[in-house]
Amino acid sequence: MKIPARQKEALRALPATGPFLFRDYLPDAKGVVVGLRRAGLIRKVGFRREKGYRLTSWEMTDEGRRILG
């Protein structure tokens, strides 16, 4: 599977295991979440509340880890 360079760069910045919040790794990544999710490289694993905001936790899929090598 070939993914755009921007998405591959974003994927490299994310942890390969365990849940994460995008704001901790890619605070300025607009549209990257949608692209990675549509490609099946990340998936939602839960939500967390912080200061009244609902934050989504994500996790890299096996396909995402395979692309990273």
MARPA-139837 format. One record per atom (N, C-alpha, C): residue in one letter; chain; atom name; y, x, z. Coordinates in nm, 3 decimals, padded with zeros to 5 digits. Atoms other than C-alpha are relative to their C-alpha. Example, Ala and Ser with C-alpha at 12.3 -4.5 7.8 and 13.67 -1.06 7.14 Angstrom:
// MARPA-139837
NODE   rest   kette   atom         Y         X         Z
NODE      A       A      N   -00.119    00.089    00.000
NODE      A       A     CA   -00.450    01.230    00.780
NODE      A       A      C    00.120    00.090    00.000
NODE      S       A      N   -00.119   -00.082   -00.006
NODE      S       A     CA   -00.106    01.367    00.714
NODE      S       A      C    00.109   -00.077    00.073
//
This chain:
// MARPA-139837
NODE   rest   kette   atom         Y         X         Z
NODE      M       A      N   -00.118    00.084    00.000
NODE      M       A     CA    00.000    00.000    00.000
NODE      M       A      C    00.124    00.088    00.000
NODE      K       A      N   -00.124   -00.076    00.008
NODE      K       A     CA    00.339    00.138   -00.097
NODE      K       A      C    00.112   -00.082    00.064
NODE      I       A      N   -00.111    00.068   -00.065
NODE      I       A     CA    00.634    00.050    00.124
NODE      I       A      C    00.128    00.077   -00.031
NODE      P       A      N   -00.128   -00.068    00.027
NODE      P       A     CA    01.005    00.126    00.069
NODE      P       A      C    00.026    00.114    00.099
NODE      A       A      N   -00.030   -00.118   -00.082
NODE      A       A     CA    01.133    00.457    00.206
NODE      A       A      C    00.070   -00.037    00.130
NODE      R       A      N   -00.073    00.041   -00.121
NODE      R       A     CA    01.368    00.284    00.451
NODE      R       A      C   -00.095   -00.056    00.104
NODE      Q       A      N    00.096    00.057   -00.093
NODE      Q       A     CA    01.080    00.092    00.605
NODE      Q       A      C   -00.095    00.107    00.054
NODE      K       A      N    00.088   -00.107   -00.046
NODE      K       A     CA    00.862    00.401    00.623
NODE      K       A      C    00.070    00.087    00.104
NODE      E       A      N   -00.078   -00.077   -00.098
NODE      E       A     CA    01.138    00.592    00.804
NODE      E       A      C    00.006   -00.076    00.132
NODE      A       A      N   -00.007    00.083   -00.121
NODE      A       A     CA    01.173    00.304    01.050
NODE      A       A      C   -00.135   -00.001    00.070
NODE      L       A      N    00.134    00.002   -00.057
NODE      L       A     CA    00.798    00.293    01.103
NODE      L       A      C   -00.029    00.130    00.075
NODE      R       A      N    00.019   -00.130   -00.067
NODE      R       A     CA    00.796    00.665    01.190
NODE      R       A      C    00.074    00.008    00.133
NODE      A       A      N   -00.080   -00.004   -00.121
NODE      A       A     CA    01.061    00.607    01.457
NODE      A       A      C   -00.060   -00.085    00.113
NODE      L       A      N    00.058    00.091   -00.098
NODE      L       A     CA    00.849    00.344    01.635
NODE      L       A      C   -00.125    00.060    00.064
NODE      P       A      N    00.123   -00.049   -00.063
NODE      P       A     CA    00.571    00.413    01.887
NODE      P       A      C   -00.123   -00.061   -00.067
NODE      A       A      N    00.122    00.047    00.067
NODE      A       A     CA    00.223    00.386    01.734
NODE      A       A      C   -00.085   -00.089    00.089
NODE      T       A      N    00.080    00.082   -00.092
NODE      T       A     CA    00.069    00.232    02.046
NODE      T       A      C    00.089   -00.065    00.104
NODE      G       A      N   -00.072    00.072   -00.104
NODE      G       A     CA    00.189   -00.021    02.297
NODE      G       A      C    00.117   -00.081   -00.051
NODE      P       A      N   -00.113    00.084    00.041
NODE      P       A     CA    00.462   -00.284    02.284
NODE      P       A      C    00.133    00.075    00.009
NODE      F       A      N   -00.133   -00.063    00.000
NODE      F       A     CA    00.824   -00.190    02.213
NODE      F       A      C    00.105   -00.103   -00.036
NODE      L       A      N   -00.115    00.078    00.040
NODE      L       A     CA    01.170   -00.338    02.167
NODE      L       A      C    00.073    00.081   -00.107
NODE      F       A      N   -00.068   -00.071    00.109
NODE      F       A     CA    01.349   -00.250    01.842
NODE      F       A      C    00.129    00.065    00.046
NODE      R       A      N   -00.129   -00.055   -00.043
NODE      R       A     CA    01.679   -00.194    02.021
NODE      R       A      C   -00.014    00.136    00.068
NODE      D       A      N    00.022   -00.129   -00.065
NODE      D       A     CA    01.524    00.101    02.208
NODE      D       A      C   -00.023    00.113   -00.100
NODE      Y       A      N    00.034   -00.103    00.099
NODE      Y       A     CA    01.422    00.284    01.889
NODE      Y       A      C    00.087   -00.003   -00.124
NODE      L       A      N   -00.081    00.015    00.121
NODE      L       A     CA    01.629    00.147    01.599
NODE      L       A      C    00.110   -00.103    00.024
NODE      P       A      N   -00.103    00.100   -00.033
NODE      P       A     CA    01.944   -00.021    01.733
NODE      P       A      C    00.081   -00.051   -00.119
NODE      D       A      N   -00.081    00.039    00.116
NODE      D       A     CA    02.116   -00.032    01.392
NODE      D       A      C   -00.083   -00.041   -00.121
NODE      A       A      N    00.089    00.032    00.111
NODE      A       A     CA    01.818   -00.135    01.179
NODE      A       A      C    00.006   -00.148   -00.035
NODE      K       A      N   -00.014    00.139    00.042
NODE      K       A     CA    01.931   -00.458    01.019
NODE      K       A      C   -00.098   -00.029   -00.114
NODE      G       A      N    00.092    00.040    00.104
NODE      G       A     CA    01.664   -00.631    00.814
NODE      G       A      C   -00.132    00.073   -00.002
NODE      V       A      N    00.124   -00.078    00.000
NODE      V       A     CA    01.397   -00.372    00.888
NODE      V       A      C   -00.113   -00.078    00.067
NODE      V       A      N    00.101    00.077   -00.072
NODE      V       A     CA    01.216   -00.599    01.132
NODE      V       A      C   -00.069   -00.098   -00.094
NODE      V       A      N    00.055    00.099    00.092
NODE      V       A     CA    01.170   -00.869    00.870
NODE      V       A      C   -00.089    00.067   -00.104
NODE      G       A      N    00.077   -00.070    00.102
NODE      G       A     CA    01.049   -00.622    00.608
NODE      G       A      C   -00.133    00.053    00.054
NODE      L       A      N    00.123   -00.053   -00.060
NODE      L       A     CA    00.797   -00.458    00.841
NODE      L       A      C   -00.095   -00.112    00.039
NODE      R       A      N    00.084    00.112   -00.039
NODE      R       A     CA    00.673   -00.792    00.964
NODE      R       A      C   -00.065   -00.065   -00.123
NODE      R       A      N    00.056    00.059    00.123
NODE      R       A     CA    00.629   -00.936    00.613
NODE      R       A      C   -00.106    00.088   -00.061
NODE      A       A      N    00.098   -00.094    00.054
NODE      A       A     CA    00.441   -00.623    00.511
NODE      A       A      C   -00.125    00.009    00.088
NODE      G       A      N    00.114   -00.001   -00.090
NODE      G       A     CA    00.207   -00.676    00.807
NODE      G       A      C   -00.014    00.129    00.079
NODE      L       A      N    00.004   -00.128   -00.069
NODE      L       A     CA    00.299   -00.345    00.973
NODE      L       A      C    00.032   -00.011    00.148
NODE      I       A      N   -00.027    00.027   -00.141
NODE      I       A     CA    00.422   -00.492    01.302
NODE      I       A      C   -00.032   -00.147    00.028
NODE      R       A      N    00.024    00.140   -00.039
NODE      R       A     CA    00.345   -00.809    01.498
NODE      R       A      C    00.065   -00.025    00.136
NODE      K       A      N   -00.056    00.041   -00.129
NODE      K       A     CA    00.502   -01.002    01.785
NODE      K       A      C   -00.110   -00.002    00.104
NODE      V       A      N    00.099    00.004   -00.108
NODE      V       A     CA    00.325   -00.959    02.116
NODE      V       A      C    00.053   -00.070    00.124
NODE      G       A      N   -00.053    00.070   -00.116
NODE      G       A     CA    00.558   -01.136    02.358
NODE      G       A      C    00.151   -00.001    00.005
NODE      F       A      N   -00.144    00.011   -00.021
NODE      F       A     CA    00.903   -01.204    02.493
NODE      F       A      C    00.033    00.049    00.140
NODE      R       A      N   -00.048   -00.046   -00.130
NODE      R       A     CA    01.108   -01.066    02.779
NODE      R       A      C    00.143   -00.049    00.016
NODE      R       A      N   -00.138    00.043   -00.029
NODE      R       A     CA    01.425   -01.201    02.941
NODE      R       A      C    00.074    00.113    00.069
NODE      E       A      N   -00.083   -00.103   -00.061
NODE      E       A     CA    01.704   -00.961    03.024
NODE      E       A      C    00.146   -00.041   -00.014
NODE      K       A      N   -00.141    00.039   -00.004
NODE      K       A     CA    02.057   -01.058    03.127
NODE      K       A      C    00.027   -00.125   -00.085
NODE      G       A      N   -00.018    00.126    00.073
NODE      G       A     CA    02.013   -01.403    02.974
NODE      G       A      C   -00.043    00.003   -00.145
NODE      Y       A      N    00.045   -00.011    00.139
NODE      Y       A     CA    01.885   -01.272    02.641
NODE      Y       A      C   -00.152   -00.005   -00.007
NODE      R       A      N    00.143    00.003    00.025
NODE      R       A     CA    01.539   -01.337    02.502
NODE      R       A      C   -00.034    00.112   -00.098
NODE      L       A      N    00.033   -00.116    00.081
NODE      L       A     CA    01.402   -01.009    02.370
NODE      L       A      C   -00.145   -00.006   -00.045
NODE      T       A      N    00.134    00.005    00.056
NODE      T       A     CA    01.098   -00.992    02.143
NODE      T       A      C   -00.066    00.136    00.009
NODE      S       A      N    00.081   -00.122   -00.004
NODE      S       A     CA    00.829   -00.732    02.207
NODE      S       A      C   -00.087    00.004   -00.125
NODE      W       A      N    00.076   -00.020    00.122
NODE      W       A     CA    00.658   -00.591    01.899
NODE      W       A      C   -00.105    00.106    00.022
NODE      E       A      N    00.104   -00.101   -00.005
NODE      E       A     CA    00.351   -00.380    01.837
NODE      E       A      C   -00.038    00.036   -00.143
NODE      M       A      N    00.041   -00.043    00.133
NODE      M       A     CA    00.244   -00.174    01.538
NODE      M       A      C   -00.145   -00.045   -00.025
NODE      T       A      N    00.136    00.044    00.036
NODE      T       A     CA   -00.061   -00.309    01.357
NODE      T       A      C   -00.084    00.120   -00.044
NODE      D       A      N    00.089   -00.107    00.050
NODE      D       A     CA   -00.363   -00.105    01.246
NODE      D       A      C    00.045    00.049   -00.137
NODE      E       A      N   -00.049   -00.038    00.134
NODE      E       A     CA   -00.221   -00.110    00.892
NODE      E       A      C    00.119    00.095    00.011
NODE      G       A      N   -00.115   -00.088   -00.022
NODE      G       A     CA    00.104    00.044    01.018
NODE      G       A      C   -00.041    00.139    00.045
NODE      R       A      N    00.050   -00.130   -00.049
NODE      R       A     CA   -00.082    00.319    01.203
NODE      R       A      C   -00.073    00.075   -00.112
NODE      R       A      N    00.071   -00.063    00.112
NODE      R       A     CA   -00.296    00.384    00.893
NODE      R       A      C    00.099    00.066   -00.097
NODE      I       A      N   -00.102   -00.055    00.091
NODE      I       A     CA    00.016    00.437    00.679
NODE      I       A      C    00.061    00.127    00.057
NODE      L       A      N   -00.057   -00.118   -00.062
NODE      L       A     CA    00.154    00.686    00.929
NODE      L       A      C   -00.097    00.117    00.002
NODE      G       A      N    00.102   -00.107    00.005
NODE      G       A     CA   -00.173    00.878    00.919
NODE      G       A      C   -00.047    00.037    00.131
//
